[in-house]
Amino acid sequence: MPSFKCKDIGLDCPFKADAKTQDELMKKIAAHAASAHGMKTVPPETMAKIKKAIKP
Ligand SMILES: [Zn+2]
């Protein structure tokens, strides 16, 4: 199950998420980024970091 932690991309944030698929996980991360980090859209370089940080 793919999982992600904000800490893995250097954010001081306790958020972690997992989902059945990477697509679903990206949606959860995007929603969290918007509400907790004020990212209405996730910048491409942050997106690249997130994808690297996702554990399969
Ligand atoms: Zn976070």
N, CA, C, O and the ligand as a Tripos MOL2 file, in Angstrom:
@<TRIPOS>MOLECULE
protein
  225   223    57     0     0
PROTEIN
NO_CHARGES

@<TRIPOS>ATOM
      1 N           0.8470   -1.2060    0.0000 N.3       1 MET1
      2 CA          0.0000    0.0000    0.0000 C.3       1 MET1
      3 C           0.8800    1.2530    0.0000 C.2       1 MET1
      4 O           1.6830    1.4320    0.9160 O.2       1 MET1
      5 N           0.7480    2.1130   -0.9960 N.am      2 PRO2
      6 CA          1.6000    3.3030   -1.0330 C.3       2 PRO2
      7 C           1.3250    4.2260    0.1590 C.2       2 PRO2
      8 O           0.1780    4.4330    0.5530 O.2       2 PRO2
      9 N           2.3910    4.7650    0.7130 N.am      3 SER3
     10 CA          2.2310    5.6550    1.8510 C.3       3 SER3
     11 C           3.2000    6.8300    1.7430 C.2       3 SER3
     12 O           4.2110    6.7730    1.0420 O.2       3 SER3
     13 N           2.8590    7.8800    2.4540 N.am      4 PHE4
     14 CA          3.6190    9.1300    2.3710 C.3       4 PHE4
     15 C           3.6100    9.8300    3.7200 C.2       4 PHE4
     16 O           2.6120    9.8050    4.4400 O.2       4 PHE4
     17 N           4.7350   10.4560    4.0540 N.am      5 LYS5
     18 CA          4.8130   11.3070    5.2420 C.3       5 LYS5
     19 C           5.3730   12.6590    4.8280 C.2       5 LYS5
     20 O           6.3240   12.7410    4.0510 O.2       5 LYS5
     21 N           4.7700   13.7190    5.3570 N.am      6 CYS6
     22 CA          5.2880   15.0600    5.0830 C.3       6 CYS6
     23 C           6.7520   15.1830    5.5070 C.2       6 CYS6
     24 O           7.5380   15.8690    4.8540 O.2       6 CYS6
     25 N           7.1070   14.5210    6.5920 N.am      7 LYS7
     26 CA          8.4970   14.5700    7.0800 C.3       7 LYS7
     27 C           9.4890   14.1240    6.0130 C.2       7 LYS7
     28 O          10.6190   14.6100    5.9610 O.2       7 LYS7
     29 N           9.0580   13.1960    5.1650 N.am      8 ASP8
     30 CA          9.9500   12.6640    4.1410 C.3       8 ASP8
     31 C          10.3490   13.7050    3.1040 C.2       8 ASP8
     32 O          11.3440   13.5300    2.4010 O.2       8 ASP8
     33 N           9.5820   14.7850    3.0040 N.am      9 ILE9
     34 CA         10.0020   15.8480    2.0810 C.3       9 ILE9
     35 C          10.4610   17.0790    2.8630 C.2       9 ILE9
     36 O          10.4900   18.1930    2.3410 O.2       9 ILE9
     37 N          10.8170   16.8470    4.1230 N.am     10 GLY10
     38 CA         11.4450   17.9040    4.8930 C.3      10 GLY10
     39 C          10.4890   18.8910    5.5410 C.2      10 GLY10
     40 O          10.9110   19.9440    6.0200 O.2      10 GLY10
     41 N           9.1950   18.5580    5.5590 N.am     11 LEU11
     42 CA          8.2380   19.4470    6.2100 C.3      11 LEU11
     43 C           8.1020   19.0660    7.6790 C.2      11 LEU11
     44 O           8.0870   17.8860    8.0290 O.2      11 LEU11
     45 N           8.0040   20.0750    8.5260 N.am     12 ASP12
     46 CA          7.8270   19.8390    9.9520 C.3      12 ASP12
     47 C           6.3350   19.6590   10.2150 C.2      12 ASP12
     48 O           5.6570   20.5770   10.6750 O.2      12 ASP12
     49 N           5.8480   18.4840    9.9220 N.am     13 CYS13
     50 CA          4.4120   18.2300    9.9050 C.3      13 CYS13
     51 C           4.1910   16.7530   10.1900 C.2      13 CYS13
     52 O           4.8680   15.9160    9.5920 O.2      13 CYS13
     53 N           3.2730   16.4020   11.0780 N.am     14 PRO14
     54 CA          3.0840   14.9950   11.4450 C.3      14 PRO14
     55 C           2.2060   14.2000   10.4740 C.2      14 PRO14
     56 O           1.9090   13.0300   10.7160 O.2      14 PRO14
     57 N           1.7920   14.8440    9.3700 N.am     15 PHE15
     58 CA          0.8570   14.1890    8.4450 C.3      15 PHE15
     59 C           1.4570   12.9410    7.8100 C.2      15 PHE15
     60 O           2.5930   12.9470    7.3370 O.2      15 PHE15
     61 N           0.6720   11.8790    7.8110 N.am     16 LYS16
     62 CA          1.0090   10.7100    6.9950 C.3      16 LYS16
     63 C          -0.2690   10.1540    6.4000 C.2      16 LYS16
     64 O          -1.3460   10.2850    6.9820 O.2      16 LYS16
     65 N          -0.1440    9.5400    5.2510 N.am     17 ALA17
     66 CA         -1.3250    9.0230    4.5740 C.3      17 ALA17
     67 C          -0.9620    7.7470    3.8400 C.2      17 ALA17
     68 O           0.1820    7.5400    3.4350 O.2      17 ALA17
     69 N          -1.9610    6.9000    3.6800 N.am     18 ASP18
     70 CA         -1.7860    5.7820    2.7580 C.3      18 ASP18
     71 C          -3.0870    5.5670    2.0040 C.2      18 ASP18
     72 O          -4.1450    6.0500    2.4080 O.2      18 ASP18
     73 N          -2.9920    4.8370    0.9070 N.am     19 ALA19
     74 CA         -4.1650    4.5930    0.0750 C.3      19 ALA19
     75 C          -3.9140    3.3300   -0.7310 C.2      19 ALA19
     76 O          -2.7950    2.8220   -0.7980 O.2      19 ALA19
     77 N          -4.9810    2.8400   -1.3380 N.am     20 LYS20
     78 CA         -4.8550    1.5980   -2.1120 C.3      20 LYS20
     79 C          -4.0040    1.8030   -3.3510 C.2      20 LYS20
     80 O          -3.2680    0.9080   -3.7660 O.2      20 LYS20
     81 N          -4.1090    2.9900   -3.9390 N.am     21 THR21
     82 CA         -3.3580    3.2670   -5.1650 C.3      21 THR21
     83 C          -2.6190    4.5950   -5.0140 C.2      21 THR21
     84 O          -2.9630    5.4340   -4.1800 O.2      21 THR21
     85 N          -1.6070    4.7540   -5.8370 N.am     22 GLN22
     86 CA         -0.8390    5.9930   -5.7900 C.3      22 GLN22
     87 C          -1.7080    7.1960   -6.1830 C.2      22 GLN22
     88 O          -1.5560    8.2880   -5.6350 O.2      22 GLN22
     89 N          -2.6190    6.9800   -7.1390 N.am     23 ASP23
     90 CA         -3.5380    8.0620   -7.5480 C.3      23 ASP23
     91 C          -4.3680    8.5590   -6.3760 C.2      23 ASP23
     92 O          -4.5020    9.7620   -6.1510 O.2      23 ASP23
     93 N          -4.9200    7.6090   -5.6390 N.am     24 GLU24
     94 CA         -5.7470    7.9560   -4.4830 C.3      24 GLU24
     95 C          -4.9100    8.6810   -3.4310 C.2      24 GLU24
     96 O          -5.3540    9.6470   -2.8110 O.2      24 GLU24
     97 N          -3.6920    8.1890   -3.2520 N.am     25 LEU25
     98 CA         -2.7920    8.8020   -2.2820 C.3      25 LEU25
     99 C          -2.4610   10.2380   -2.7030 C.2      25 LEU25
    100 O          -2.4500   11.1400   -1.8640 O.2      25 LEU25
    101 N          -2.1930   10.4550   -3.9860 N.am     26 MET26
    102 CA         -1.8840   11.8060   -4.4620 C.3      26 MET26
    103 C          -3.0410   12.7610   -4.1870 C.2      26 MET26
    104 O          -2.8250   13.9300   -3.8660 O.2      26 MET26
    105 N          -4.2720   12.2590   -4.3120 N.am     27 LYS27
    106 CA         -5.4350   13.1010   -4.0170 C.3      27 LYS27
    107 C          -5.4580   13.5060   -2.5500 C.2      27 LYS27
    108 O          -5.7150   14.6620   -2.2130 O.2      27 LYS27
    109 N          -5.1860   12.5330   -1.6810 N.am     28 LYS28
    110 CA         -5.1490   12.8380   -0.2430 C.3      28 LYS28
    111 C          -4.0500   13.8420    0.0640 C.2      28 LYS28
    112 O          -4.2410   14.7720    0.8470 O.2      28 LYS28
    113 N          -2.8920   13.6400   -0.5670 N.am     29 ILE29
    114 CA         -1.7640   14.5500   -0.3230 C.3      29 ILE29
    115 C          -2.1030   15.9510   -0.8160 C.2      29 ILE29
    116 O          -1.8080   16.9390   -0.1450 O.2      29 ILE29
    117 N          -2.7300   16.0360   -2.0040 N.am     30 ALA30
    118 CA         -3.0890   17.3420   -2.5610 C.3      30 ALA30
    119 C          -4.0720   18.0630   -1.6420 C.2      30 ALA30
    120 O          -3.9500   19.2670   -1.4190 O.2      30 ALA30
    121 N          -5.0480   17.3220   -1.1070 N.am     31 ALA31
    122 CA         -6.0270   17.9220   -0.2010 C.3      31 ALA31
    123 C          -5.3440   18.4110    1.0700 C.2      31 ALA31
    124 O          -5.6490   19.4900    1.5760 O.2      31 ALA31
    125 N          -4.4120   17.6010    1.5810 N.am     32 HIS32
    126 CA         -3.6730   17.9990    2.7780 C.3      32 HIS32
    127 C          -2.7860   19.2180    2.4920 C.2      32 HIS32
    128 O          -2.7240   20.1500    3.2940 O.2      32 HIS32
    129 N          -2.1110   19.2020    1.3560 N.am     33 ALA33
    130 CA         -1.2250   20.3200    1.0060 C.3      33 ALA33
    131 C          -2.0190   21.6180    0.9360 C.2      33 ALA33
    132 O          -1.5420   22.6720    1.3560 O.2      33 ALA33
    133 N          -3.2350   21.5340    0.4000 N.am     34 ALA34
    134 CA         -4.0830   22.7250    0.2860 C.3      34 ALA34
    135 C          -4.5190   23.2190    1.6620 C.2      34 ALA34
    136 O          -4.4290   24.4120    1.9530 O.2      34 ALA34
    137 N          -4.9940   22.2970    2.5130 N.am     35 SER35
    138 CA         -5.5520   22.7430    3.7900 C.3      35 SER35
    139 C          -4.4750   23.0590    4.8170 C.2      35 SER35
    140 O          -4.6190   24.0090    5.5870 O.2      35 SER35
    141 N          -3.3950   22.2800    4.8420 N.am     36 ALA36
    142 CA         -2.3950   22.4690    5.8940 C.3      36 ALA36
    143 C          -1.2190   23.3360    5.4620 C.2      36 ALA36
    144 O          -0.5920   23.9910    6.2950 O.2      36 ALA36
    145 N          -0.9190   23.3450    4.1760 N.am     37 HIS37
    146 CA          0.2740   24.0530    3.7230 C.3      37 HIS37
    147 C          -0.0400   25.1950    2.7730 C.2      37 HIS37
    148 O           0.8680   25.8230    2.2280 O.2      37 HIS37
    149 N          -1.3270   25.4680    2.5730 N.am     38 GLY38
    150 CA         -1.7210   26.6070    1.7470 C.3      38 GLY38
    151 C          -1.3280   26.4860    0.2830 C.2      38 GLY38
    152 O          -1.2180   27.4910   -0.4180 O.2      38 GLY38
    153 N          -1.1110   25.2240   -0.1930 N.am     39 MET39
    154 CA         -0.7610   25.0300   -1.6050 C.3      39 MET39
    155 C          -2.0330   24.7190   -2.3780 C.2      39 MET39
    156 O          -2.5210   23.5890   -2.3740 O.2      39 MET39
    157 N          -2.5590   25.7410   -3.0410 N.am     40 LYS40
    158 CA         -3.7790   25.4920   -3.8230 C.3      40 LYS40
    159 C          -3.4860   24.5290   -4.9490 C.2      40 LYS40
    160 O          -4.2850   23.6480   -5.2660 O.2      40 LYS40
    161 N          -2.3300   24.7140   -5.5430 N.am     41 THR41
    162 CA         -1.8280   23.7030   -6.4730 C.3      41 THR41
    163 C          -0.4240   23.3520   -5.9930 C.2      41 THR41
    164 O           0.3100   24.2090   -5.5010 O.2      41 THR41
    165 N          -0.0690   22.0960   -6.1420 N.am     42 VAL42
    166 CA          1.2360   21.6560   -5.6760 C.3      42 VAL42
    167 C           2.2620   21.9750   -6.7680 C.2      42 VAL42
    168 O           2.1100   21.5210   -7.9020 O.2      42 VAL42
    169 N           3.2960   22.7430   -6.4480 N.am     43 PRO43
    170 CA          4.2980   23.0780   -7.4710 C.3      43 PRO43
    171 C           4.9850   21.8210   -8.0080 C.2      43 PRO43
    172 O           5.1880   20.8600   -7.2650 O.2      43 PRO43
    173 N           5.3420   21.8250   -9.2890 N.am     44 PRO44
    174 CA          5.9170   20.6090   -9.9000 C.3      44 PRO44
    175 C           7.1330   20.0670   -9.1610 C.2      44 PRO44
    176 O           7.3100   18.8520   -9.0700 O.2      44 PRO44
    177 N           7.9820   20.9630   -8.6270 N.am     45 GLU45
    178 CA          9.1770   20.4440   -7.9430 C.3      45 GLU45
    179 C           8.8060   19.7610   -6.6280 C.2      45 GLU45
    180 O           9.4550   18.8020   -6.2110 O.2      45 GLU45
    181 N           7.7570   20.2660   -5.9830 N.am     46 THR46
    182 CA          7.2660   19.6130   -4.7690 C.3      46 THR46
    183 C           6.6140   18.2840   -5.1200 C.2      46 THR46
    184 O           6.7830   17.2850   -4.4200 O.2      46 THR46
    185 N           5.8680   18.2920   -6.2140 N.am     47 MET47
    186 CA          5.2380   17.0620   -6.7050 C.3      47 MET47
    187 C           6.2890   15.9880   -6.9660 C.2      47 MET47
    188 O           6.0850   14.8210   -6.6320 O.2      47 MET47
    189 N           7.4100   16.3800   -7.5610 N.am     48 ALA48
    190 CA          8.4800   15.4230   -7.8530 C.3      48 ALA48
    191 C           9.0480   14.8560   -6.5510 C.2      48 ALA48
    192 O           9.3280   13.6610   -6.4570 O.2      48 ALA48
    193 N           9.2160   15.7330   -5.5360 N.am     49 LYS49
    194 CA          9.7100   15.2650   -4.2380 C.3      49 LYS49
    195 C           8.7340   14.2810   -3.6140 C.2      49 LYS49
    196 O           9.1270   13.2500   -3.0690 O.2      49 LYS49
    197 N           7.4500   14.6210   -3.7070 N.am     50 ILE50
    198 CA          6.4160   13.7590   -3.1240 C.3      50 ILE50
    199 C           6.4660   12.3810   -3.7640 C.2      50 ILE50
    200 O           6.4310   11.3590   -3.0790 O.2      50 ILE50
    201 N           6.5480   12.3710   -5.1030 N.am     51 LYS51
    202 CA          6.5520   11.0760   -5.8050 C.3      51 LYS51
    203 C           7.7550   10.2310   -5.3980 C.2      51 LYS51
    204 O           7.6460    9.0120   -5.2660 O.2      51 LYS51
    205 N           8.9020   10.8780   -5.1980 N.am     52 LYS52
    206 CA         10.0900   10.1500   -4.7480 C.3      52 LYS52
    207 C           9.9100    9.6300   -3.3230 C.2      52 LYS52
    208 O          10.4150    8.5630   -2.9740 O.2      52 LYS52
    209 N           9.1760   10.4030   -2.4960 N.am     53 ALA53
    210 CA          9.0590   10.0590   -1.0770 C.3      53 ALA53
    211 C           8.0090    8.9880   -0.8250 C.2      53 ALA53
    212 O           8.0060    8.3660    0.2370 O.2      53 ALA53
    213 N           7.1160    8.7630   -1.7860 N.am     54 ILE54
    214 CA          6.0690    7.7500   -1.6010 C.3      54 ILE54
    215 C           6.6740    6.3580   -1.5170 C.2      54 ILE54
    216 O           7.4370    5.9360   -2.3860 O.2      54 ILE54
    217 N           6.3180    5.6630   -0.4590 N.am     55 LYS55
    218 CA          6.7980    4.2770   -0.2950 C.3      55 LYS55
    219 C           5.7620    3.3230   -0.8910 C.2      55 LYS55
    220 O           4.5830    3.3930   -0.5430 O.2      55 LYS55
    221 N           6.1860    2.4490   -1.7710 N.am     56 PRO56
    222 CA          5.2320    1.5640   -2.4070 C.3      56 PRO56
    223 C           4.6040    0.5580   -1.4220 C.2      56 PRO56
    224 O           3.7740   -0.2590   -1.8200 O.2      56 PRO56
    225 ZN          1.8960   18.2970    5.9200 Zn       57 ZN57
@<TRIPOS>BOND
     1     1     2 1
     2     2     3 1
     3     3     4 2
     4     3     5 am
     5     5     6 1
     6     6     7 1
     7     7     8 2
     8     7     9 am
     9     9    10 1
    10    10    11 1
    11    11    12 2
    12    11    13 am
    13    13    14 1
    14    14    15 1
    15    15    16 2
    16    15    17 am
    17    17    18 1
    18    18    19 1
    19    19    20 2
    20    19    21 am
    21    21    22 1
    22    22    23 1
    23    23    24 2
    24    23    25 am
    25    25    26 1
    26    26    27 1
    27    27    28 2
    28    27    29 am
    29    29    30 1
    30    30    31 1
    31    31    32 2
    32    31    33 am
    33    33    34 1
    34    34    35 1
    35    35    36 2
    36    35    37 am
    37    37    38 1
    38    38    39 1
    39    39    40 2
    40    39    41 am
    41    41    42 1
    42    42    43 1
    43    43    44 2
    44    43    45 am
    45    45    46 1
    46    46    47 1
    47    47    48 2
    48    47    49 am
    49    49    50 1
    50    50    51 1
    51    51    52 2
    52    51    53 am
    53    53    54 1
    54    54    55 1
    55    55    56 2
    56    55    57 am
    57    57    58 1
    58    58    59 1
    59    59    60 2
    60    59    61 am
    61    61    62 1
    62    62    63 1
    63    63    64 2
    64    63    65 am
    65    65    66 1
    66    66    67 1
    67    67    68 2
    68    67    69 am
    69    69    70 1
    70    70    71 1
    71    71    72 2
    72    71    73 am
    73    73    74 1
    74    74    75 1
    75    75    76 2
    76    75    77 am
    77    77    78 1
    78    78    79 1
    79    79    80 2
    80    79    81 am
    81    81    82 1
    82    82    83 1
    83    83    84 2
    84    83    85 am
    85    85    86 1
    86    86    87 1
    87    87    88 2
    88    87    89 am
    89    89    90 1
    90    90    91 1
    91    91    92 2
    92    91    93 am
    93    93    94 1
    94    94    95 1
    95    95    96 2
    96    95    97 am
    97    97    98 1
    98    98    99 1
    99    99   100 2
   100    99   101 am
   101   101   102 1
   102   102   103 1
   103   103   104 2
   104   103   105 am
   105   105   106 1
   106   106   107 1
   107   107   108 2
   108   107   109 am
   109   109   110 1
   110   110   111 1
   111   111   112 2
   112   111   113 am
   113   113   114 1
   114   114   115 1
   115   115   116 2
   116   115   117 am
   117   117   118 1
   118   118   119 1
   119   119   120 2
   120   119   121 am
   121   121   122 1
   122   122   123 1
   123   123   124 2
   124   123   125 am
   125   125   126 1
   126   126   127 1
   127   127   128 2
   128   127   129 am
   129   129   130 1
   130   130   131 1
   131   131   132 2
   132   131   133 am
   133   133   134 1
   134   134   135 1
   135   135   136 2
   136   135   137 am
   137   137   138 1
   138   138   139 1
   139   139   140 2
   140   139   141 am
   141   141   142 1
   142   142   143 1
   143   143   144 2
   144   143   145 am
   145   145   146 1
   146   146   147 1
   147   147   148 2
   148   147   149 am
   149   149   150 1
   150   150   151 1
   151   151   152 2
   152   151   153 am
   153   153   154 1
   154   154   155 1
   155   155   156 2
   156   155   157 am
   157   157   158 1
   158   158   159 1
   159   159   160 2
   160   159   161 am
   161   161   162 1
   162   162   163 1
   163   163   164 2
   164   163   165 am
   165   165   166 1
   166   166   167 1
   167   167   168 2
   168   167   169 am
   169   169   170 1
   170   170   171 1
   171   171   172 2
   172   171   173 am
   173   173   174 1
   174   174   175 1
   175   175   176 2
   176   175   177 am
   177   177   178 1
   178   178   179 1
   179   179   180 2
   180   179   181 am
   181   181   182 1
   182   182   183 1
   183   183   184 2
   184   183   185 am
   185   185   186 1
   186   186   187 1
   187   187   188 2
   188   187   189 am
   189   189   190 1
   190   190   191 1
   191   191   192 2
   192   191   193 am
   193   193   194 1
   194   194   195 1
   195   195   196 2
   196   195   197 am
   197   197   198 1
   198   198   199 1
   199   199   200 2
   200   199   201 am
   201   201   202 1
   202   202   203 1
   203   203   204 2
   204   203   205 am
   205   205   206 1
   206   206   207 1
   207   207   208 2
   208   207   209 am
   209   209   210 1
   210   210   211 1
   211   211   212 2
   212   211   213 am
   213   213   214 1
   214   214   215 1
   215   215   216 2
   216   215   217 am
   217   217   218 1
   218   218   219 1
   219   219   220 2
   220   219   221 am
   221   221   222 1
   222   222   223 1
   223   223   224 2
@<TRIPOS>SUBSTRUCTURE
     1 MET1         2 RESIDUE 1 A MET
     2 PRO2         6 RESIDUE 1 A PRO
     3 SER3        10 RESIDUE 1 A SER
     4 PHE4        14 RESIDUE 1 A PHE
     5 LYS5        18 RESIDUE 1 A LYS
     6 CYS6        22 RESIDUE 1 A CYS
     7 LYS7        26 RESIDUE 1 A LYS
     8 ASP8        30 RESIDUE 1 A ASP
     9 ILE9        34 RESIDUE 1 A ILE
    10 GLY10       38 RESIDUE 1 A GLY
    11 LEU11       42 RESIDUE 1 A LEU
    12 ASP12       46 RESIDUE 1 A ASP
    13 CYS13       50 RESIDUE 1 A CYS
    14 PRO14       54 RESIDUE 1 A PRO
    15 PHE15       58 RESIDUE 1 A PHE
    16 LYS16       62 RESIDUE 1 A LYS
    17 ALA17       66 RESIDUE 1 A ALA
    18 ASP18       70 RESIDUE 1 A ASP
    19 ALA19       74 RESIDUE 1 A ALA
    20 LYS20       78 RESIDUE 1 A LYS
    21 THR21       82 RESIDUE 1 A THR
    22 GLN22       86 RESIDUE 1 A GLN
    23 ASP23       90 RESIDUE 1 A ASP
    24 GLU24       94 RESIDUE 1 A GLU
    25 LEU25       98 RESIDUE 1 A LEU
    26 MET26      102 RESIDUE 1 A MET
    27 LYS27      106 RESIDUE 1 A LYS
    28 LYS28      110 RESIDUE 1 A LYS
    29 ILE29      114 RESIDUE 1 A ILE
    30 ALA30      118 RESIDUE 1 A ALA
    31 ALA31      122 RESIDUE 1 A ALA
    32 HIS32      126 RESIDUE 1 A HIS
    33 ALA33      130 RESIDUE 1 A ALA
    34 ALA34      134 RESIDUE 1 A ALA
    35 SER35      138 RESIDUE 1 A SER
    36 ALA36      142 RESIDUE 1 A ALA
    37 HIS37      146 RESIDUE 1 A HIS
    38 GLY38      150 RESIDUE 1 A GLY
    39 MET39      154 RESIDUE 1 A MET
    40 LYS40      158 RESIDUE 1 A LYS
    41 THR41      162 RESIDUE 1 A THR
    42 VAL42      166 RESIDUE 1 A VAL
    43 PRO43      170 RESIDUE 1 A PRO
    44 PRO44      174 RESIDUE 1 A PRO
    45 GLU45      178 RESIDUE 1 A GLU
    46 THR46      182 RESIDUE 1 A THR
    47 MET47      186 RESIDUE 1 A MET
    48 ALA48      190 RESIDUE 1 A ALA
    49 LYS49      194 RESIDUE 1 A LYS
    50 ILE50      198 RESIDUE 1 A ILE
    51 LYS51      202 RESIDUE 1 A LYS
    52 LYS52      206 RESIDUE 1 A LYS
    53 ALA53      210 RESIDUE 1 A ALA
    54 ILE54      214 RESIDUE 1 A ILE
    55 LYS55      218 RESIDUE 1 A LYS
    56 PRO56      222 RESIDUE 1 A PRO
    57 ZN57       225 GROUP 0 **** ****
